[in-house]
Amino acid sequence: MRNIKIIVLILSVYRIAGHTSLNHTKESFPRNTPGKLSNDLRNVLYQESIVRFSMVQNIQRLTMDVINIRSDRQTLKKNLDDMMEEVKTLETNGQRLQQENNVLKQNLTDLYATCSDNKRFTAKESQGFDVSQILTMQRQISVLKNNNDRQAMENENLRGRYLTLLQENGDFKHQLNEMNATLSQIRQLDDFNPRLQAIENNIRKLTFSTDVALNDIREDLNGSKLQLQNIPSEVWAACEKGWYQFEDNCYQFSNSSLTFNAAVTMCNSASKGAILLEIRSPEEENWIRLQMQRQGWKTTWIGITDSLDEGTFVFASSGNKIQNVHADWGRGEPGGGTGENCGLLLLKTKGWHDYPCSSKYRSICKKARV
């Protein structure tokens, strides 16, 4: 139990630290940052959140494994104690039934002897008795026979009960052997304690090294913050209000659900030189996915289509083939045939997909930074 409390405490500390760090980061830095410095800062924050989330998942999984193992061990021990108690009860009942069987056998022997004595009366020996005495003796003999039959039936029932008990005893011995094997496995679990202690030591070491790394990251971020404060204000205004900068481009996120062609038209009219999102590099795609996750988006249109030539996808703004620049299709994609001619980015899956152009999804507009 002490080990579990330590793990739960570590988990709580990381949850609090993660929540505080992320909130502080979001409040301390503007989302519109210039050039590669802004990209590096965001990548550092993104990597920090991934490391913390992975550690929390590992600690949760280790905690649940320890709890489940100890719960199974306690259940098995309780079942074993119950079965041992049943064995003692069955042995006591068996001894009692054996004693009853011996008594019944003795009574049966006495009845057989009595019947044999009664049969020795011959006609000659019966001449000395009157009719009433003979009838009385016959009735007594009939009663003895009935008692004998009843005792024989009870003895047969007792034999049946005894055989059933033997069968149950055999089944119980089989179960007891299985429980002994399980108990051996439980005893082997005692060897888990040193391994658990080793895991806790590794967690402590990982916690210390992670704290050191996070402190270094915070120091770098504080230094970068001072540098950002010295950047002229006109640099921050490189993108218009409502647009977000990544490298040399500005992006506008539209929550309206539009068809592909409507999204193209909307972006062209949103600002001079704006087009529907065209992803030109893996770094740009990673940044787009991160922004979608932050805003709670699941899908967005990509400005690619094969409407003019089935199977040949080109950028909607220029008609150039995407294979000459960057393509990140998912497994089996594009595979929609003539019914799916427009590109779509899904957050939960890796790679691009082709979807019907008449479907309605959110869109992202893109233009070069002035």
Long-range contacts (C-beta under 8 A, 24 or more apart in sequence): 3-66, 3-196, 3-197, 3-200, 4-63, 4-66, 4-67, 6-200, 7-59, 7-62, 7-63, 7-66, 7-200, 7-203, 8-63, 10-59, 10-203, 10-207, 11-56, 11-59, 11-60, 11-63, 14-52, 14-55, 14-56, 14-59, 15-56, 17-52, 17-214, 18-49, 18-52, 18-53, 18-56, 21-48, 21-52, 21-214, 22-49, 25-221, 28-221, 28-225, 29-221, 29-225, 29-228, 30-236, 31-244, 32-236, 32-238, 32-239, 32-244, 32-245, 33-228, 33-245, 34-231, 34-235, 34-236, 34-238, 34-245, 35-247, 35-248, 36-247, 37-224, 37-227, 37-228, 38-245, 38-246, 39-246, 39-247, 39-283, 39-287, 41-221, 41-224, 42-287, 42-290, 44-217, 44-220, 44-221, 45-221, 46-290, 48-214, 48-217, 51-210, 51-213, 52-210, 55-206, 55-210, 59-203, 62-199, 62-203, 66-196, 69-189, 69-192, 73-186, 73-189, 76-179, 76-182, 76-183, 76-186, 77-186, 79-179, 80-179, 80-182, 80-183, 83-172, 83-175, 83-176, 83-179, 86-172, 87-172, 87-176, 90-165, 90-168, 90-169, 90-172, 93-165, 94-165, 94-169, 97-158, 97-161, 97-162, 97-165, 98-162, 100-158, 101-155, 101-158, 101-159, 101-162, 104-151, 104-154, 104-155, 104-158, 105-155, 107-151, 108-148, 108-151, 108-152, 108-155, 111-144, 111-147, 111-148, 111-151, 112-148, 114-144, 115-141, 115-144, 115-145, 115-148, 118-144, 238-369, 238-370, 239-369, 240-271, 243-271, 243-367, 244-291, 245-369, 246-284, 246-287, 247-283, 247-284, 248-368, 248-369, 249-284, 249-366, 249-367, 249-368, 249-369, 250-366, 250-367, 250-368, 250-369, 251-277, 251-288, 251-291, 251-364, 251-365, 251-366, 252-364, 252-365, 252-366, 253-291, 253-295, 253-297, 253-362, 253-364, 254-362, 254-363, 254-364, 254-365, 255-362, 256-362, 256-363, 257-360, 257-361, 257-362, 258-301, 258-360, 258-361, 258-362, 258-363, 259-357, 259-358, 259-359, 259-360, 260-301, 260-305, 260-342, 260-357, 260-358, 260-359, 261-357, 263-301, 263-361, 263-363, 264-303, 264-316, 266-363, 266-365, 267-303, 267-363, 267-365, 267-366, 270-365, 271-365, 271-367, 272-367, 273-367, 273-368, 274-365, 274-366, 274-367, 275-303, 275-316, 275-317, 275-365, 275-366, 275-367, 276-301, 276-302, 276-303, 276-316, 276-317, 276-363, 276-364, 276-365, 276-366, 277-301, 277-302, 277-303, 277-363, 277-364, 277-365, 277-366, 278-302, 278-303, 278-304, 278-315, 278-316, 278-317, 278-366, 279-326, 279-328, 279-345, 280-325, 280-326, 281-326, 282-326, 282-328, 285-326, 285-328, 285-345, 288-345, 288-364, 289-345, 289-347, 292-345, 292-347, 293-347, 297-347, 297-362, 298-346, 298-347, 298-348, 299-344, 299-345, 299-346, 299-347, 299-361, 299-362, 300-344, 300-345, 300-361, 300-362, 300-363, 300-364, 301-342, 301-343, 301-344, 301-345, 301-361, 301-362, 301-363, 301-364, 302-343, 302-344, 302-345, 302-352, 303-343, 304-342, 304-343, 304-352, 305-341, 305-342, 305-343, 305-357, 306-334, 306-341, 306-354, 307-341, 307-342, 307-357, 310-337, 310-338, 310-341, 313-343, 313-354, 327-352, 328-352, 329-353
